[in-house]
Amino acid sequence: MKLFRIRGGVHPKGRKHLSEDKPIANLPLPELLHVPLQQHIGAPAVAVVKKGDAVKKGQVIAVAQGTISAPVHAPTSGTVNGLGRYTAPHPSGLPGRTITIRTDGRDAWTDDLPAPMEPFTSSPQAIAQRVKDAGIVGMGGATFPSAVKLNLGDRYDLHTLIINGAECEPYLTCDDRLMREHPADVATGVRIMARALEVKRTIIAIEANKPDAIRRMRQAVKDLDGVQVVEVPTRYPMGSEKHLTQTLLGLETPARGLTAEIGAVVHNAATAFAVYEAVVKGRPLISRVVTISGEAVTNPANLRVPIGTPVAQLLEYAGGLKTEPERLLLGGPMMGQPLADLKVPVVKGTNGVLALSGLEAATKSVKASCIRCASCVDACPCGLVPLDMAAAIRKEEMEIATQSGLMDCVGCGSCAYVCPSNIPLVQYFNYAKGRITYLQRAEHKQKETKRLAELRTERMERIAAAKREAMAKRKAEQARKKAEKAAKNQHQEKATV
């Protein structure tokens, strides 16, 4: 298959050797699970349990709120220990709405699990509904509700399903191990998603640095029509869905658009496995594989972890830390978030926990001014000019930054990686996006307040006009009655005379 070249990108050290040969192990059940209601893009789920309730594994404990949302299920059996705010897996360390479950050790499944489906005779709508009910979201880190993407065939003319098995960020090997250990299940999940989308062509893209995964997946799909495994270059950010689509199809996604607009839908390999579990076995998304790695970790590992498990217990299972880490990250080193606290829980989008030593982190405390070397321009896979965007953001000129393509930035960090002045470009862009969102909301609020005030003024004017009209009618009626009375009196006087 012909591959197409994409612009930019970088080649950071992979460091996957730390965990790529570690088979997936099951993490023992912790005593407490802290299950956030916000584990996905969109509206948080709404709890349907209360403190003291007994729950079973797979039971719905929070329902979706709106179209862009996802339900949450109990990762194991136990008792609801609390429903409140708990440290969220976010750099701020601020708390989020969370259900805490005290596990009972029995790991007993609920009796309310849906019956397994026959995926290749079921309708696309039924498959998408099952995926929605299972609470499946994009497991590559984006956490977009998967059922919404499986319904895109209703709005777009789709022709290709792309399975993202690139796993391009350094250290992360959870998808690699999943494809190596469960290739048939991943392949079945891929076929199910292809049926839901009603596409005839499926491409499973895996980076060249995962030869065993490529071999095993090719073996798993060798008898399937329209499905092929393609080896793509080891290059960051190959895992970005827009750039992966361009590499495979030679089609560029419109600015601020969806890959569906050019006929392709991208799902993660781990998402395919979750779809298989939901459709074929009737199991919701209650656990995931997480890579624990970094030179500061005693025994790097790939662990299947119940959602809601505190990060501290993953590190404890991996032998703890053999040295004080320079950086602790949730996710990969390029796009992962700093860990504010080891008690934060694993969520559906958590693909890695990294403890990096000083040499690995290679942090520079001294930041210099931009020397306009244009290294960031060469590295940007989106064809943007990061140095100009950063200059505009420093001046709070958000409109100019937006016109320069700020909203097309995928936040991959390639520009910051190559910057010789160590300018925190990604932080600039994230700040600007947040600032623009705030200003847009403030403007919307101002317009909405003005609109409501105008509506109130119009309403009060209508009420006042109605009162005036009613008063005029009453006066007219009173005048009419007075005139009639006067005429009647006059008539009576004449009659008397």
C-alpha positions in Angstrom: 0.0 0.0 0.0 1.3 3.4 -0.9 1.9 5.8 2.0 1.8 9.6 1.8 4.3 11.9 3.4 3.1 14.3 6.1 4.9 17.5 7.1 6.8 18.0 10.3 7.0 15.6 13.2 9.9 14.6 15.4 11.8 11.4 16.4 12.0 11.3 20.2 13.7 8.3 21.8 11.1 5.6 22.1 12.2 4.0 25.4 9.6 1.3 24.8 12.1 -1.4 25.7 11.4 -0.8 29.4 7.9 -2.4 29.2 7.3 -3.8 25.7 8.2 -7.4 26.7 6.2 -7.3 29.9 3.0 -9.3 29.5 -0.3 -7.8 30.7 -0.9 -8.6 34.3 -4.0 -8.2 36.4 -3.7 -5.7 39.2 -5.2 -7.1 42.5 -8.4 -5.4 43.6 -7.7 -2.3 45.8 -9.7 -1.7 48.9 -11.2 1.5 47.6 -12.1 2.6 44.0 -12.7 6.2 43.2 -14.7 6.4 40.1 -15.1 9.9 38.5 -18.3 10.9 36.8 -16.3 12.9 34.2 -14.2 10.4 32.3 -15.0 11.6 28.8 -15.4 14.6 26.6 -18.8 16.1 27.1 -21.3 16.3 30.0 -20.4 14.3 33.2 -22.5 11.3 34.0 -25.2 11.6 36.7 -25.0 9.2 39.7 -27.9 6.8 40.2 -26.6 5.3 43.4 -26.2 6.7 46.9 -24.0 6.1 49.9 -24.6 2.7 51.4 -25.9 1.1 48.3 -24.5 -2.4 47.4 -23.3 -2.6 43.8 -22.2 -5.5 41.6 -19.5 -5.6 38.9 -20.8 -4.1 35.7 -23.8 -2.4 37.3 -24.7 1.1 36.0 -23.8 3.6 38.8 -24.1 6.8 36.7 -26.1 7.5 33.5 -25.1 9.6 30.5 -26.3 13.2 30.4 -27.0 14.2 26.8 -25.7 13.0 23.5 -22.0 13.7 24.1 -21.7 11.8 27.4 -21.2 8.2 28.6 -22.5 6.1 31.4 -20.3 4.8 34.2 -20.3 1.3 35.6 -19.1 -0.3 38.8 -15.6 -1.9 38.2 -16.3 -4.5 40.9 -18.7 -5.5 43.6 -18.9 -3.7 46.9 -20.6 -0.9 48.7 -20.8 2.8 47.8 -18.7 4.4 50.4 -19.3 8.0 49.4 -20.5 10.3 46.6 -18.6 13.6 46.7 -15.6 15.4 45.3 -12.2 13.7 45.0 -8.9 14.6 43.4 -9.4 14.4 39.6 -6.7 13.2 37.1 -6.0 16.7 36.0 -2.9 18.9 36.3 -4.8 21.3 38.6 -5.4 18.6 41.2 -8.8 20.1 41.8 -11.5 17.7 42.9 -14.3 16.3 40.7 -17.6 14.5 41.3 -16.7 10.9 42.2 -18.3 7.7 43.4 -16.2 5.8 46.0 -16.7 2.1 46.2 -15.4 -0.1 49.0 -14.7 -3.4 47.3 -15.9 -6.7 48.9 -13.3 -8.9 47.2 -15.9 -11.2 45.6 -15.7 -9.4 42.2 -19.3 -10.6 41.6 -20.9 -9.6 38.3 -24.4 -8.1 38.1 -27.3 -10.2 36.8 -28.4 -7.3 34.7 -25.6 -7.5 32.0 -27.1 -7.4 28.5 -27.1 -10.7 26.6 -24.3 -11.2 24.1 -25.2 -10.1 20.5 -24.6 -11.7 17.2 -22.6 -8.8 15.8 -22.7 -9.7 12.1 -26.4 -10.1 11.9 -27.3 -7.2 14.2 -28.1 -3.8 12.8 -25.6 -0.9 12.9 -27.9 1.0 15.1 -28.1 -1.9 17.6 -24.3 -2.1 17.7 -23.9 1.6 18.3 -26.5 1.5 21.1 -24.7 -1.4 22.8 -21.4 0.5 22.6 -23.1 3.6 24.1 -24.7 1.6 26.9 -21.3 0.0 27.7 -19.8 3.5 28.3 -17.0 3.0 25.7 -15.0 6.1 24.9 -11.8 6.7 22.8 -9.1 4.9 24.8 -6.1 6.5 23.1 -6.6 9.5 25.4 -9.2 11.5 23.5 -12.1 9.9 25.5 -14.7 11.0 22.9 -17.8 8.8 23.3 -17.3 6.0 20.7 -21.0 5.5 19.9 -21.2 9.0 18.5 -18.4 8.2 16.0 -20.1 4.9 15.1 -23.2 6.9 14.1 -21.3 9.3 11.8 -22.4 7.2 8.8 -25.9 8.8 9.1 -24.3 12.3 8.4 -21.3 11.5 6.1 -20.4 9.4 3.2 -17.9 7.0 4.8 -15.7 4.6 3.0 -12.8 3.7 5.4 -12.4 2.7 9.0 -8.9 3.3 10.3 -7.7 1.5 13.5 -5.0 3.5 15.2 -2.4 1.1 16.5 0.5 3.5 16.0 1.0 4.2 19.7 3.6 6.8 18.7 4.3 8.3 22.2 7.5 7.1 23.8 7.3 4.6 26.7 3.7 3.6 26.1 3.2 -0.1 25.2 -0.3 -1.0 26.4 -1.8 -1.1 22.9 1.2 -3.0 21.6 0.7 -5.7 24.3 -3.0 -5.8 23.6 -2.5 -6.5 19.9 0.1 -9.1 20.7 -1.8 -10.9 23.3 -5.4 -10.6 22.0 -5.1 -10.2 18.2 -8.3 -12.2 17.4 -10.4 -10.2 19.9 -9.1 -6.9 18.6 -9.8 -8.1 15.0 -13.3 -9.0 15.9 -13.9 -5.6 17.5 -12.6 -4.0 14.3 -15.0 -6.0 12.2 -17.9 -5.0 14.5 -17.1 -1.3 14.2 -16.8 -1.7 10.4 -20.3 -3.2 10.3 -21.6 -0.4 12.5 -20.1 2.2 10.1 -21.1 0.2 7.0 -17.7 0.6 5.4 -16.1 -1.9 3.1 -12.5 -0.9 3.8 -10.6 -1.2 7.1 -6.9 -0.3 7.7 -5.1 -1.2 10.9 -2.1 1.1 11.1 0.8 0.0 13.4 4.2 1.8 13.7 7.2 -0.1 12.3 8.7 -0.4 15.8 6.1 -3.0 16.8 7.0 -6.0 14.5 5.4 -8.6 16.7 2.1 -6.7 16.9 2.2 -6.3 13.1 2.8 -10.0 12.5 0.1 -11.2 15.0 -2.5 -8.8 13.7 -1.8 -9.8 10.1 -2.3 -13.4 11.0 -5.6 -12.5 12.8 -7.0 -10.7 9.7 -5.6 -12.8 6.9 -8.9 -14.3 6.0 -11.0 -11.1 6.3 -12.0 -9.3 3.2 -11.4 -5.6 3.1 -9.1 -5.6 6.2 -5.4 -4.9 6.0 -2.6 -4.2 8.4 -0.3 -1.4 7.3 3.1 -0.7 8.7 3.6 3.1 9.1 6.8 5.0 9.8 8.0 5.4 13.4 7.4 9.2 13.7 5.7 11.4 16.2 2.8 12.4 16.1 1.8 9.5 13.7 -0.9 8.6 16.1 -2.8 11.9 15.5 -5.9 10.8 13.7 -5.8 13.6 11.1 -2.1 12.9 10.3 -2.6 9.1 10.3 -5.5 9.6 7.9 -3.4 11.7 5.6 -0.5 9.2 5.7 -2.8 6.3 4.7 -5.2 8.0 2.3 -3.4 11.1 1.1 -6.4 13.2 2.1 -6.1 16.3 4.3 -8.8 16.9 6.9 -10.3 20.4 6.5 -9.3 23.0 9.1 -11.3 22.5 12.3 -13.1 19.6 10.6 -13.6 15.9 11.1 -11.9 13.0 9.3 -15.5 11.9 8.5 -15.7 14.8 6.2 -13.2 13.1 3.9 -14.9 9.7 4.4 -12.8 8.1 7.2 -13.4 7.4 10.9 -10.5 6.6 13.2 -10.7 4.4 16.3 -8.0 3.2 18.7 -7.0 -0.5 18.9 -7.9 -0.6 22.6 -11.3 0.8 21.7 -11.8 -2.1 19.3 -11.0 -4.6 22.1 -13.6 -2.8 24.3 -16.2 -3.0 21.6 -15.5 -6.7 21.3 -16.0 -7.2 25.0 -19.3 -5.1 25.0 -20.9 -6.7 21.9 -19.7 -10.3 22.1 -19.6 -10.7 25.9 -22.0 -8.0 27.1 -19.4 -6.4 29.3 -19.2 -2.6 29.9 -15.9 -0.7 30.0 -14.8 -1.1 33.6 -11.0 -1.7 33.2 -8.2 -1.0 30.9 -4.5 -1.8 30.2 -2.1 0.8 31.5 1.7 1.1 31.0 3.8 1.9 34.1 7.2 2.9 33.0 10.2 5.3 33.3 13.7 4.8 34.7 12.5 5.7 38.2 10.1 2.7 38.3 11.6 -0.4 39.8 9.7 -2.9 37.6 8.0 -1.4 34.6 4.8 -3.2 33.6 1.6 -3.4 31.6 -1.3 -3.8 33.9 -5.0 -4.4 33.5 -6.5 -2.0 36.0 -10.0 -1.5 37.3 -11.3 2.0 36.6 -11.0 4.1 39.7 -7.7 2.5 41.1 -5.4 5.1 42.7 -2.1 5.6 40.8 -0.2 4.9 43.9 -1.3 1.3 43.9 -0.1 0.8 40.3 3.4 2.1 41.3 3.3 -0.1 44.4 2.6 -3.2 42.3 5.5 -2.2 40.0 7.9 -2.3 42.9 7.6 1.3 43.8 10.1 4.0 42.8 13.8 3.2 42.9 14.7 6.9 42.8 13.0 10.2 43.2 11.4 11.0 39.9 12.0 14.3 38.2 8.6 14.2 36.6 5.4 12.1 37.2 3.1 12.0 34.3 -0.3 10.5 33.5 -0.1 9.5 29.9 2.9 9.8 27.5 5.8 12.3 27.8 4.7 14.4 24.9 1.0 14.9 25.6 0.6 13.5 29.1 -0.4 15.6 32.1 1.7 16.2 35.2 0.5 14.1 38.2 -0.7 16.4 40.9 -1.1 13.6 43.4 -0.5 9.8 43.5 -4.0 9.3 44.9 -5.7 10.3 41.6 -7.6 7.5 40.0 -7.2 5.7 36.7 -9.9 6.7 34.2 -11.0 5.3 30.9 -8.5 7.5 29.0 -5.4 6.6 31.2 -2.9 4.8 29.0 0.2 5.3 31.0 1.8 6.3 34.3 5.4 7.5 33.9 8.0 8.3 36.5 10.9 9.9 34.7 14.4 10.3 36.1 16.4 13.6 35.7 18.2 12.4 32.6 15.0 11.2 31.0 13.1 14.4 31.8 16.0 16.5 30.6 14.3 19.6 31.9 16.0 23.0 31.4 15.4 25.5 34.1 16.7 28.4 32.0 14.3 29.7 29.3 15.7 32.1 26.6 14.0 34.4 24.1 12.9 33.2 20.8 15.8 33.3 18.3 13.4 32.8 15.3 15.3 29.7 14.1 12.0 28.3 12.8 12.7 24.8 14.2 9.2 24.8 15.5 7.9 25.6 12.1 9.7 22.7 10.6 8.5 20.3 13.3 4.8 21.4 13.3 2.8 18.6 11.6 -0.1 21.0 11.1 1.9 23.5 9.0 1.5 26.3 11.5 4.0 29.0 12.6 4.2 28.4 16.4 6.7 31.3 17.0 4.2 33.8 15.5 1.3 32.4 17.5 3.3 32.5 20.7 4.3 36.1 20.0 0.7 37.1 19.6 -0.4 35.2 22.7 2.3 37.0 24.8 0.7 40.3 23.7 -2.8 38.9 24.5 -3.7 39.3 20.8 -5.9 36.3 20.7 -7.6 37.2 17.5 -4.3 37.3 15.6 -3.3 34.0 17.2 -6.6 32.5 16.0 -6.1 33.8 12.5 -2.6 32.2 12.5 -4.3 28.8 13.1 -4.3 28.4 16.8 -7.4 26.3 16.9 -5.9 23.9 14.4 -3.1 23.1 16.8 -3.4 19.5 18.0 -1.2 20.1 21.1 1.3 17.4 20.1 4.3 19.2 21.6 6.6 18.7 18.7 7.4 22.5 18.6 8.3 22.6 22.2 10.4 19.4 21.9 12.7 21.0 19.3 12.8 24.6 20.6 16.4 25.5 21.5 15.2 28.3 23.8 13.1 25.9 25.8 10.0 28.1 25.3 6.8 26.3 26.7 4.9 26.7 23.5 2.3 24.1 24.3 1.5 25.8 27.5 1.1 29.1 25.6 -1.3 27.5 23.2 -3.3 25.8 25.9 -3.6 29.0 27.8 -4.7 30.9 24.7 -7.4 28.2 23.8 -8.7 28.5 27.4 -8.6 32.3 27.3 -10.5 32.3 23.9 -13.1 29.9 25.3 -13.5 32.2 28.3 -13.8 35.3 26.2 -16.3 33.6 23.9 -18.4 32.4 26.9 -18.2 35.9 28.4 -19.3 37.4 25.1 -22.1 34.9 24.8 -23.2 35.6 28.4 -23.2 39.4 27.6 -25.2 38.9 24.5 -27.6 36.5 26.2 -28.0 39.0 29.1 -28.6 41.8 26.6 -31.1 39.7 24.7 -33.0 38.7 27.9 -33.0 42.4 29.0 -34.4 43.4 25.7 -37.0 40.7 25.9 -37.9 41.9 29.4 -38.1 45.5 28.2 -40.4 44.4 25.3 -42.5 42.3 27.7 -42.8 45.2 30.2 -43.8 47.6 27.4 -46.4 45.1 26.2 -47.7 44.8 29.7 -47.8 48.6 30.1 -49.5 49.0 26.7 -52.0 46.3 27.7 -52.7 48.2 30.9 -53.1 51.4 29.1 -55.4 49.8 26.6 -57.4 48.2 29.4 -57.5 51.5 31.3 -58.7 53.3 28.1 -61.4 50.6 27.7 -62.5 51.0 31.3 -62.7 54.8 30.9 -64.6 54.4 27.6 -67.0 52.0 29.3 -67.4 54.3 32.2 -68.0 57.2 29.9 -70.5 55.1 27.9 -72.4 54.1 31.0 -72.3 57.7 32.3 -73.7 58.9 29.0 -76.4 56.2 29.0 -77.3 57.1 32.6 -77.5 60.8 31.8 -79.6 60.1 28.7 -81.9 57.9 30.8 -82.3 60.5 33.5 -83.0 63.2 30.8 -85.6 60.9 29.2 -87.3 60.3 32.6 -87.4 64.1 33.3 -89.1 64.7 30.0 -91.6 61.9 30.7 -92.4 63.5 34.1 -93.0 66.9 32.5 
